[in-house]
Amino acid sequence: DRASQSLALLRWAGRKAGIYPELDADAQLRCDVIEQALADLNAALLPLWYKAACRRSPIDGALMVPLSQEQLAEAQRCVADVLLPVRFRQLEATLAKSGGDFFCGESLTTCDLIWYCFATEVLDGTTASIGIPPTALESFPALTALCKRVADQPKVAEWNESHGSVPAYKPAAEPTALAAMRALAEDESLSK
């Protein structure tokens, strides 16, 4: 039996590593809300990546509802100029209210790792090809600093280095980070 949903896998790995806040209902809610907000942002980027409103057909792989150049340009503008700045402000406010260096306070949780995955794709220029430049985070220093704090976590940095993700501040995107989560899950020292 194979699991394929990234958030489910992240929570599984987070539980095994002791970085999913299961014992604190308020922290768990905050973590889940942030994870869902970031999943919503990723969903908003999908039409930009696929250049289609509904991605690909599960039957034949053909693009479903391809976007015209004008539609794609308008979608990129709306995401880059409206959606991302509003959501980044909300996330930065949530981080400020946490009372610590991470979204749920003083400890790294799974939602910090999801932010790290999202932010590094912006910061390293991966999203520039879909109209989201690395400068999109310039006005959000606390979120950028959070990305660096996550990258500086010993196990994250070790995993990035061992997998050629250089520089450590701008590591590889989500698939690589999910593999890093599996490695974290195997390290029981994080929960101590």
C-alpha positions as CSV (number, residue, x, y, z in Angstrom):
1,D,0.0,0.0,0.0
2,R,1.5,3.3,-1.1
3,A,0.6,6.8,0.2
4,S,0.7,9.6,-2.3
5,Q,-0.7,12.7,-0.7
6,S,2.0,15.1,0.4
7,L,0.2,16.6,3.4
8,A,-0.7,13.2,4.7
9,L,2.9,12.0,4.3
10,L,4.2,15.2,5.9
11,R,2.0,14.7,9.0
12,W,2.9,11.0,9.2
13,A,6.6,11.9,9.1
14,G,6.0,14.8,11.5
15,R,4.3,12.5,14.0
16,K,7.2,10.0,13.8
17,A,9.8,12.8,14.2
18,G,7.8,14.5,17.0
19,I,7.4,17.8,15.1
20,Y,3.6,17.6,14.5
21,P,1.9,19.2,17.5
22,E,-0.5,16.4,18.4
23,L,-0.6,17.1,22.2
24,D,-1.4,20.8,21.9
25,A,-4.8,21.3,20.2
26,D,-4.3,25.0,19.7
27,A,-0.8,24.5,18.1
28,Q,-2.2,21.7,16.0
29,L,-5.0,23.9,14.7
30,R,-2.5,26.7,13.9
31,C,-0.2,24.2,12.2
32,D,-3.1,22.7,10.2
33,V,-4.4,26.2,9.2
34,I,-0.9,27.2,7.9
35,E,-0.5,23.9,6.1
36,Q,-3.9,24.4,4.4
37,A,-3.1,28.0,3.5
38,L,0.1,26.9,1.8
39,A,-1.7,24.1,0.1
40,D,-4.2,26.7,-1.2
41,L,-1.3,28.8,-2.5
42,N,0.3,25.8,-4.2
43,A,-3.1,25.0,-5.8
44,A,-3.3,28.6,-7.1
45,L,0.1,28.1,-8.8
46,L,-0.9,24.9,-10.6
47,P,-2.7,26.6,-13.5
48,L,0.4,28.7,-14.0
49,W,2.7,25.7,-14.2
50,Y,0.3,23.7,-16.4
51,K,-0.9,26.7,-18.5
52,A,-4.3,25.1,-18.1
53,A,-7.2,25.8,-15.7
54,C,-7.7,22.1,-14.8
55,R,-4.2,20.6,-15.2
56,R,-4.1,17.3,-17.1
57,S,-6.7,14.6,-17.8
58,P,-6.3,11.5,-15.6
59,I,-7.4,9.5,-18.7
60,D,-5.0,10.6,-21.4
61,G,-2.7,13.3,-19.9
62,A,-4.0,16.0,-22.2
63,L,-4.2,19.5,-20.8
64,M,-7.7,20.3,-19.7
65,V,-9.0,23.8,-20.4
66,P,-5.7,25.3,-21.8
67,L,-5.3,29.0,-21.0
68,S,-4.7,31.5,-23.8
69,Q,-1.6,33.7,-23.5
70,E,-3.8,36.6,-22.3
71,Q,-5.5,34.4,-19.7
72,L,-2.2,33.1,-18.5
73,A,-0.7,36.6,-18.2
74,E,-3.8,37.8,-16.2
75,A,-3.6,34.8,-13.9
76,Q,0.1,35.4,-13.3
77,R,-0.6,39.1,-12.5
78,C,-3.4,38.2,-10.1
79,V,-1.3,35.6,-8.3
80,A,1.9,37.7,-8.1
81,D,0.3,41.1,-7.4
82,V,-2.8,40.3,-5.4
83,L,-2.9,36.8,-3.9
84,L,0.7,36.2,-2.8
85,P,1.2,39.6,-1.1
86,V,-2.1,39.3,0.8
87,R,-1.3,35.7,1.9
88,F,2.3,36.5,2.8
89,R,1.1,39.4,5.0
90,Q,-1.3,37.0,6.7
91,L,1.4,34.4,7.2
92,E,3.9,37.0,8.5
93,A,1.2,38.3,11.0
94,T,0.6,34.7,12.2
95,L,4.3,34.2,12.6
96,A,4.6,37.4,14.7
97,K,1.7,36.2,16.9
98,S,3.4,32.8,17.6
99,G,5.6,34.2,20.3
100,G,8.6,32.4,18.9
101,D,10.9,31.8,15.9
102,F,8.5,29.4,14.2
103,F,4.8,29.4,13.2
104,C,3.8,27.4,16.4
105,G,6.2,29.1,18.8
106,E,9.7,28.0,19.7
107,S,9.8,24.6,18.0
108,L,10.0,23.6,14.4
109,T,6.8,21.9,13.2
110,T,5.6,20.5,9.9
111,C,4.0,23.8,8.8
112,D,7.4,25.4,9.0
113,L,8.8,22.8,6.7
114,I,6.0,23.3,4.2
115,W,6.7,27.1,4.3
116,Y,10.4,26.3,3.7
117,C,9.5,24.2,0.6
118,F,7.2,26.9,-0.8
119,A,9.6,29.8,0.0
120,T,12.7,28.2,-1.4
121,E,11.0,27.7,-4.8
122,V,10.4,31.4,-4.8
123,L,13.8,32.5,-3.5
124,D,15.8,30.2,-5.7
125,G,14.0,31.4,-8.8
126,T,12.1,28.2,-9.6
127,T,8.8,30.1,-9.8
128,A,10.2,32.9,-11.9
129,S,9.2,31.0,-15.0
130,I,5.6,31.3,-14.0
131,G,5.7,35.0,-13.2
132,I,6.7,34.8,-9.5
133,P,10.1,36.4,-9.1
134,P,12.5,35.8,-6.2
135,T,11.8,39.4,-5.2
136,A,8.2,38.4,-4.3
137,L,9.4,37.9,-0.7
138,E,11.4,41.1,-0.3
139,S,8.7,42.8,1.7
140,F,8.4,39.9,4.1
141,P,11.7,39.7,6.0
142,A,10.2,37.6,8.9
143,L,9.1,34.9,6.4
144,T,12.4,34.9,4.6
145,A,14.2,34.6,8.0
146,L,11.9,31.7,8.9
147,C,13.0,29.9,5.7
148,K,16.7,30.4,6.7
149,R,16.0,29.1,10.3
150,V,14.5,26.0,8.8
151,A,17.4,25.6,6.4
152,D,19.8,25.9,9.3
153,Q,18.2,23.1,11.3
154,P,21.0,20.5,11.6
155,K,19.0,17.6,10.0
156,V,17.6,19.7,7.2
157,A,21.1,21.2,6.4
158,E,22.6,17.7,6.6
159,W,20.1,16.3,4.3
160,N,20.4,19.2,1.8
161,E,24.2,18.8,1.8
162,S,24.1,15.1,1.3
163,H,21.7,15.5,-1.6
164,G,23.6,18.3,-3.3
165,S,21.0,21.0,-2.5
166,V,23.3,24.0,-2.5
167,P,23.2,26.6,-1.2
168,A,21.6,25.4,2.0
169,Y,19.6,28.7,2.3
170,K,18.0,27.9,-1.1
171,P,17.4,24.1,-1.1
172,A,15.5,22.0,-3.5
173,A,11.8,22.2,-3.8
174,E,9.1,20.0,-2.2
175,P,9.8,16.6,-3.5
176,T,13.3,16.8,-2.0
177,A,12.0,18.3,1.2
178,L,9.5,15.5,1.6
179,A,12.3,13.0,1.4
180,A,14.1,15.1,4.0
181,M,11.0,14.7,6.2
182,R,11.3,11.0,5.9
183,A,14.8,11.3,7.1
184,L,13.6,13.5,10.0
185,A,11.0,10.9,10.9
186,E,13.8,8.3,11.3
187,D,15.6,10.6,13.8
188,E,14.0,10.2,17.1
189,S,16.4,12.7,18.7
190,L,14.2,15.6,17.4
191,S,11.4,14.7,19.9
192,K,13.7,14.8,22.9
